[in-house]
């Protein structure tokens, strides 16, 4: 994989489940890793939910090969929160992982 194409910084986060003083499980996002990435926006759409207009975009984030990224995580990149919808690894050469993400209404 050419390093020159990885020109954006991205932070991968996971939700840490902790209990508060009342014994309820609360989730706070914690950093897993900050990596170099190639971010590509494919398309955008606008929709209305609960009376509010929300814009969303489909995004591909390519990072170096990792085994620890799952769809329960999210990516912070360029001031945007990207929800990971699918993890698509390069299993043949183990050079990269494509993260199929979506912006818009997010979990956190």
C-alpha positions as CSV (number, residue, x, y, z in Angstrom):
1,X,0.0,0.0,0.0
2,X,1.4,3.4,-1.0
3,X,1.7,5.7,2.0
4,X,1.0,8.8,-0.1
5,X,-2.6,7.9,-0.5
6,X,-3.1,7.8,3.3
7,X,-3.4,11.6,3.7
8,X,-6.0,12.0,6.5
9,X,-5.8,11.4,10.2
10,X,-8.6,9.2,11.6
11,X,-9.4,8.2,15.2
12,X,-11.1,4.8,15.7
13,X,-13.3,4.7,18.8
14,X,-15.2,2.0,20.7
15,X,-17.9,2.4,23.3
16,X,-16.7,1.5,26.8
17,X,-19.4,0.2,29.0
18,X,-19.1,1.4,32.6
19,X,-21.5,1.6,35.5
20,X,-22.5,4.9,37.1
21,X,-23.2,5.5,40.8
22,X,-26.8,4.2,40.3
23,X,-25.6,0.9,38.8
24,X,-26.8,1.8,35.3
25,X,-24.5,0.9,32.3
26,X,-23.4,4.0,30.5
27,X,-21.3,4.1,27.4
28,X,-18.5,6.5,26.8
29,X,-16.5,6.6,23.6
30,X,-12.8,5.9,24.1
31,X,-10.0,6.0,21.5
32,X,-8.7,2.7,20.1
33,X,-6.1,4.1,17.7
34,X,-5.3,7.1,15.6
35,X,-4.3,6.1,12.1
36,X,-3.5,7.5,8.6
37,X,-6.4,7.0,6.3
38,X,-7.7,7.6,2.7
39,X,-11.2,9.0,3.1
40,X,-13.5,9.0,0.0
41,X,-17.1,10.4,0.0
42,X,-19.3,8.6,-2.4
43,X,-22.8,10.2,-2.2
44,X,-25.0,12.3,0.0
45,X,-28.7,12.4,0.8
46,X,-31.1,14.4,2.9
47,X,-34.1,13.0,4.7
48,X,-36.5,14.0,7.4
49,X,-36.9,12.1,10.6
50,X,-38.9,13.3,13.7
51,X,-39.6,16.6,11.9
52,X,-35.9,17.3,11.5
53,X,-33.9,17.4,8.2
54,X,-30.8,15.3,8.4
55,X,-28.0,15.1,5.8
56,X,-26.1,11.8,5.4
57,X,-23.3,10.6,3.2
58,X,-21.8,7.3,2.3
59,X,-18.0,7.2,3.1
60,X,-15.2,4.8,2.5
61,X,-12.2,4.9,4.9
62,X,-9.2,2.9,3.9
63,X,-6.6,2.2,6.7
64,X,-3.7,-0.2,7.0
65,X,-4.6,-3.8,7.8
66,X,-5.9,-4.3,11.4
67,X,-7.9,-7.2,12.9
68,X,-9.4,-5.3,15.8
69,X,-11.9,-3.0,14.0
70,X,-15.6,-4.0,14.2
71,X,-19.0,-2.5,13.2
72,X,-19.7,-1.5,16.8
73,X,-17.0,1.2,16.5
74,X,-16.9,4.6,14.9
75,X,-14.4,6.8,13.2
76,X,-13.7,10.5,13.8
77,X,-12.2,12.2,10.8
78,X,-12.1,15.8,9.6
79,X,-14.6,16.9,12.3
80,X,-17.1,14.3,11.3
81,X,-18.4,11.2,13.2
82,X,-18.6,8.2,10.9
83,X,-20.5,5.1,11.9
84,X,-18.9,1.9,10.6
85,X,-21.5,-0.1,8.7
86,X,-19.1,-2.8,7.3
87,X,-15.5,-3.9,7.7
88,X,-14.0,-5.1,4.4
89,X,-10.5,-6.5,4.9
90,X,-8.0,-7.3,2.1
91,X,-7.7,-10.9,3.2
92,X,-5.4,-11.9,0.2
93,X,-2.5,-9.5,0.9
94,X,-3.4,-8.1,4.3
95,X,-2.5,-4.6,3.2
96,X,-5.6,-2.6,4.1
97,X,-9.1,-2.6,5.5
98,X,-11.9,-0.6,3.9
99,X,-14.4,0.7,6.4
100,X,-17.8,1.3,4.8
101,X,-19.2,4.2,6.9
102,X,-22.1,6.6,7.0
103,X,-22.4,10.1,8.4
104,X,-25.6,11.8,9.6
105,X,-27.6,10.5,12.6
106,X,-25.0,8.7,14.7
107,X,-24.8,6.9,18.0
108,X,-22.9,9.3,20.1
